[in-house]
């Protein structure tokens, strides 16, 4: 945990906080756009097309965003908890690959690669946030709740945008409802994780989880000992019952006739007749 709460945690958190660079670059690119452009009606990719004066800056921001998302996920992976921690890097990695394709292949260039990249970013980012919520919830209930709410917004926005349900927010507005939650949530999560690590809360949480695992292991071991004792007691009782039944029937424990008793061949149901 010491390695996680020092340099690795600091740099991972910083990378996720820096994903906010996207909003700065988008605002600059929109300000330099010569034609009519509104966030409600026009998609983000238009700022990286050939007719955008700031297209190189916007596309560079997409590429940098891919490195920030993936780099932060890999550095912060040891902090994440539960089975969801194994899914987060894959989903956020898909989102990082998607935004990389968006930056390398503008919408008016290779439109197919650009569309694939957009879908990867939106879907991977939305699902990645839901998984991230479960992975950080053991560390902070508040953080887990905030992340899952933003993940739900991103998921709903992605579904509506990809299915063309854009009547109320517009095409650009719905795309932003799907795309904006990822950098916002990563920045908030990175800052929160850094703060928890700085205050020692991550170490305390790890110690608490370790103690809980030890208690669970002790409980399971006690259950196993009690089960073995019960089985051994039951087996001993069966042996004693068999010996008693054999004595009463005039046979030995191995089923052979007893030495001190004999049976009436004319009446097998008669009680044993003593010899002598």
C-alpha positions as CSV (number, residue, x, y, z in Angstrom):
1,X,0.0,0.0,0.0
2,X,2.9,2.4,0.6
3,X,3.8,2.3,-3.1
4,X,0.2,3.0,-4.0
5,X,-0.2,6.0,-1.7
6,X,3.0,7.7,-2.7
7,X,4.3,8.5,-6.2
8,X,2.2,6.0,-8.1
9,X,-1.0,7.4,-6.5
10,X,0.1,11.0,-7.0
11,X,0.9,10.5,-10.7
12,X,-2.2,8.4,-11.4
13,X,-4.4,10.9,-9.8
14,X,-2.7,13.8,-11.7
15,X,-3.2,12.1,-15.1
16,X,-6.9,11.7,-14.4
17,X,-7.2,15.3,-13.2
18,X,-5.5,16.5,-16.4
19,X,-8.3,14.9,-18.6
20,X,-10.0,18.2,-17.9
21,X,-7.7,19.6,-20.6
22,X,-10.3,18.5,-23.1
23,X,-12.7,21.2,-22.0
24,X,-10.1,23.9,-22.2
25,X,-9.1,22.9,-25.7
26,X,-12.7,22.5,-26.8
27,X,-13.5,26.0,-25.7
28,X,-10.5,27.4,-27.6
29,X,-11.4,25.5,-30.7
30,X,-15.0,26.6,-30.6
31,X,-13.9,30.3,-30.1
32,X,-11.7,30.0,-33.2
33,X,-14.4,28.4,-35.3
34,X,-15.3,30.7,-38.2
35,X,-18.7,29.3,-39.1
36,X,-21.8,29.0,-36.9
37,X,-21.3,26.4,-34.2
38,X,-23.4,25.6,-31.1
39,X,-22.8,22.9,-28.5
40,X,-26.5,21.8,-28.8
41,X,-26.6,21.3,-32.6
42,X,-23.0,20.5,-33.6
43,X,-20.9,17.5,-32.5
44,X,-17.5,17.7,-30.9
45,X,-15.8,16.0,-33.9
46,X,-16.6,19.0,-36.1
47,X,-14.0,21.0,-34.2
48,X,-11.4,18.5,-35.5
49,X,-12.5,18.6,-39.1
50,X,-10.7,20.3,-42.0
51,X,-12.8,23.5,-41.8
52,X,-11.9,24.1,-38.2
53,X,-9.0,26.6,-37.7
54,X,-8.1,24.8,-34.5
55,X,-8.4,21.2,-35.9
56,X,-4.8,20.3,-35.1
57,X,-5.1,21.5,-31.5
58,X,-8.4,19.6,-31.1
59,X,-7.1,16.4,-32.6
60,X,-4.0,16.6,-30.5
61,X,-6.2,16.9,-27.4
62,X,-8.0,13.7,-28.4
63,X,-4.7,11.8,-28.6
64,X,-3.4,13.3,-25.3
65,X,-6.8,12.3,-23.7
66,X,-6.2,8.7,-24.6
67,X,-2.8,8.6,-22.9
68,X,-4.2,10.3,-19.8
69,X,-7.2,7.9,-19.4
70,X,-5.2,4.8,-19.9
71,X,-2.1,5.9,-17.9
72,X,-4.2,6.9,-14.9
73,X,-6.1,3.6,-15.0
74,X,-2.9,1.6,-15.0
75,X,-1.3,3.6,-12.2
76,X,-4.3,3.6,-10.0
77,X,-5.2,-0.1,-10.6
78,X,-3.7,-1.3,-7.2
79,X,-6.0,1.1,-5.4
80,X,-9.2,-0.3,-6.9
81,X,-11.0,-3.1,-5.1
82,X,-13.2,-6.1,-5.9
83,X,-13.9,-8.0,-9.1
84,X,-14.8,-4.7,-10.8
85,X,-11.1,-3.7,-10.5
86,X,-10.2,-6.2,-13.2
87,X,-12.8,-4.8,-15.6
88,X,-12.0,-1.1,-15.2
89,X,-8.7,-1.1,-17.2
90,X,-10.2,-3.0,-20.1
91,X,-13.2,-0.7,-20.4
92,X,-11.3,2.5,-19.9
93,X,-8.7,1.1,-22.3
94,X,-11.4,0.7,-24.9
95,X,-12.4,4.3,-24.3
96,X,-8.8,5.4,-24.6
97,X,-8.4,3.5,-27.9
98,X,-11.6,5.1,-29.1
99,X,-10.6,8.7,-28.4
100,X,-7.2,8.0,-30.0
101,X,-8.9,6.8,-33.2
102,X,-11.1,10.0,-33.1
103,X,-8.0,12.2,-33.0
104,X,-6.0,10.3,-35.6
105,X,-8.9,9.9,-38.0
106,X,-11.0,13.1,-38.2
107,X,-14.6,12.8,-39.2
108,X,-14.0,14.1,-42.7
109,X,-11.1,11.8,-43.2
110,X,-11.5,8.1,-42.5
111,X,-15.1,8.3,-41.4
112,X,-15.4,4.5,-40.6
113,X,-12.4,4.5,-38.2
114,X,-13.7,7.7,-36.7
115,X,-17.1,6.3,-36.1
116,X,-15.7,3.1,-34.5
117,X,-13.5,5.3,-32.3
118,X,-16.5,7.4,-31.2
119,X,-18.5,4.3,-30.3
120,X,-15.6,2.7,-28.4
121,X,-15.1,5.9,-26.4
122,X,-18.7,6.5,-25.5
123,X,-19.6,2.9,-24.7
124,X,-16.3,2.0,-23.0
125,X,-16.4,5.2,-21.0
126,X,-20.0,4.7,-19.8
127,X,-19.5,1.1,-18.8
128,X,-16.1,1.9,-17.4
129,X,-17.6,4.4,-15.0
130,X,-20.1,2.0,-13.7
131,X,-17.4,-0.6,-13.1
132,X,-15.2,2.1,-11.5
133,X,-18.0,3.0,-9.1
134,X,-18.0,-0.6,-7.7
135,X,-14.2,-0.6,-7.6
136,X,-14.0,2.6,-5.5
137,X,-17.1,2.0,-3.3
138,X,-15.2,0.0,-0.7
139,X,-13.0,3.0,-0.2
140,X,-15.7,5.7,0.0
141,X,-19.5,5.3,-0.2
142,X,-19.8,8.9,-1.3
143,X,-17.3,8.6,-4.1
144,X,-18.9,5.3,-5.3
145,X,-22.3,6.9,-5.4
146,X,-21.2,10.0,-7.3
147,X,-19.3,7.9,-9.9
148,X,-22.2,5.5,-10.5
149,X,-24.6,8.4,-11.0
150,X,-22.4,10.0,-13.6
151,X,-21.9,6.6,-15.2
152,X,-25.7,6.2,-15.5
153,X,-25.9,9.7,-17.1
154,X,-23.1,8.6,-19.6
155,X,-24.8,5.3,-20.3
156,X,-28.2,7.0,-21.0
157,X,-26.6,9.7,-23.1
158,X,-24.7,7.1,-25.1
159,X,-27.8,5.0,-25.8
160,X,-29.9,8.0,-26.8
161,X,-27.1,9.5,-29.0
162,X,-26.3,6.2,-30.8
163,X,-30.0,5.5,-31.5
164,X,-30.7,9.1,-32.7
165,X,-32.9,10.2,-29.8
166,X,-31.7,13.8,-29.8
167,X,-34.9,15.8,-30.0
168,X,-34.6,17.6,-26.6
169,X,-30.9,18.2,-26.3
170,X,-29.9,18.3,-29.9
171,X,-27.3,16.1,-31.6
172,X,-24.4,18.0,-30.1
173,X,-26.0,18.3,-26.7
174,X,-26.8,14.6,-26.4
175,X,-23.3,13.6,-27.6
176,X,-21.9,15.8,-24.8
177,X,-24.2,14.2,-22.2
178,X,-22.6,10.9,-23.2
179,X,-19.0,12.2,-23.6
180,X,-18.5,14.8,-20.8
181,X,-19.1,12.5,-17.7
182,X,-15.9,10.5,-18.4
183,X,-13.3,13.3,-17.9
184,X,-15.4,14.9,-15.2
185,X,-15.6,11.6,-13.2
186,X,-12.0,10.6,-13.7
187,X,-10.8,14.0,-12.5
188,X,-13.1,13.8,-9.4
189,X,-12.0,10.2,-8.7
190,X,-8.3,11.0,-9.1
191,X,-8.5,14.0,-6.8
192,X,-10.5,11.9,-4.2
193,X,-8.1,9.0,-4.3
194,X,-5.2,11.3,-3.8
195,X,-6.9,13.0,-0.9
196,X,-7.7,9.7,0.8
197,X,-4.2,8.5,0.3
198,X,-2.8,11.8,1.6
199,X,-4.9,11.5,4.8
200,X,-4.0,7.8,5.3
201,X,-7.5,6.6,4.8
202,X,-6.5,4.2,2.0
203,X,-4.0,2.5,4.4
204,X,-6.7,2.3,7.1
205,X,-9.2,0.9,4.7
206,X,-6.6,-1.7,3.6
207,X,-5.9,-2.7,7.2
208,X,-9.6,-3.0,7.9
209,X,-10.1,-5.3,4.8
210,X,-7.1,-7.4,5.9
211,X,-8.6,-7.8,9.4
212,X,-11.9,-8.7,7.9
213,X,-10.3,-11.4,5.6
214,X,-8.5,-12.8,8.6
215,X,-11.8,-13.0,10.6
216,X,-13.5,-14.7,7.7
217,X,-10.7,-17.2,7.3
218,X,-10.8,-18.0,11.1
219,X,-14.6,-18.4,10.9
220,X,-14.3,-20.8,7.9
221,X,-11.6,-22.8,9.7
222,X,-13.7,-23.1,12.8
223,X,-16.7,-24.3,10.7
224,X,-14.4,-26.9,9.1
225,X,-13.2,-28.2,12.5
226,X,-16.8,-28.4,13.8
227,X,-17.8,-30.3,10.7
228,X,-14.9,-32.8,11.0
229,X,-15.7,-33.3,14.7
230,X,-19.4,-34.0,13.9
231,X,-18.5,-36.5,11.2
232,X,-16.0,-38.3,13.5
233,X,-18.6,-38.4,16.2
234,X,-21.2,-39.7,13.9
235,X,-18.8,-42.4,12.6
236,X,-18.0,-43.5,16.2
237,X,-21.7,-43.7,17.0
238,X,-22.3,-45.9,13.9
239,X,-19.6,-48.3,15.0
240,X,-21.0,-48.6,18.6
241,X,-24.5,-49.1,17.2
242,X,-23.3,-51.8,14.9
243,X,-21.5,-53.7,17.7
244,X,-24.6,-53.5,20.0
245,X,-26.9,-54.8,17.2
246,X,-24.5,-57.6,16.4
247,X,-24.5,-58.7,20.1
248,X,-28.2,-58.7,20.3
249,X,-28.6,-60.8,17.1
250,X,-26.1,-63.4,18.1
251,X,-23.5,-62.5,15.5
252,X,-20.1,-60.8,15.7
253,X,-19.4,-57.4,14.4
254,X,-18.2,-59.1,11.2
255,X,-21.4,-61.0,10.8
256,X,-20.1,-64.4,12.0
257,X,-22.2,-66.5,14.6
258,X,-21.5,-65.6,18.2
259,X,-19.7,-68.2,20.3
260,X,-22.3,-68.2,23.2
261,X,-25.5,-68.4,21.3
262,X,-27.2,-70.5,18.7
263,X,-30.4,-70.3,16.7
264,X,-33.2,-72.7,16.2
265,X,-33.1,-74.0,12.7
266,X,-36.8,-74.8,12.8
267,X,-37.7,-71.3,13.8
268,X,-35.3,-68.6,12.6
269,X,-37.4,-65.9,14.4
270,X,-37.0,-67.6,17.8
271,X,-34.6,-65.9,20.4
272,X,-31.0,-67.2,20.5
273,X,-30.7,-70.4,22.6
274,X,-27.7,-70.6,24.9
275,X,-25.3,-73.4,24.4
276,X,-24.3,-76.1,27.0
